[in-house]
Amino acid sequence: MPYSKSKIFSVEMGFTRQEFITLLENQDKLVYERAGNVVTFTFSNKTVRVTLGEEEVRRIASARIPMLEVSFNFLTTEKPEQAAFMKLFLTKFHKGGG
């Protein structure tokens, strides 16, 4: 999903909150400030606000998969900027699998 038609939307990501924060702190491409569960990114001289929601566990048979609701607010950006941000964000926050 490079961008959404909506400027505000949420996705479920397969992370614990701590895994997300560790990836955030270790990436070196996105400029950000973090205050608790709110991460404010500066991208193309615009602000993108990401809010970390509830951490849950999804059970599939005997597997337990962490799920973290992540909400995006792109009110200050246009679609091309939103698409570029999401492409970079999803690259930096890709998890697992070959």
Buried (B, 14 or more C-beta within 10 A) or exposed (E): EEBBEEBEBEEEBEBBBEBBBEBBEEBEEBEBEBEEBEBBBEBEEBBBBBBBBEBEEEEEEEEEEBBBBBBBBBEBBEEEBBBBBBEBBEEBBEEEEE
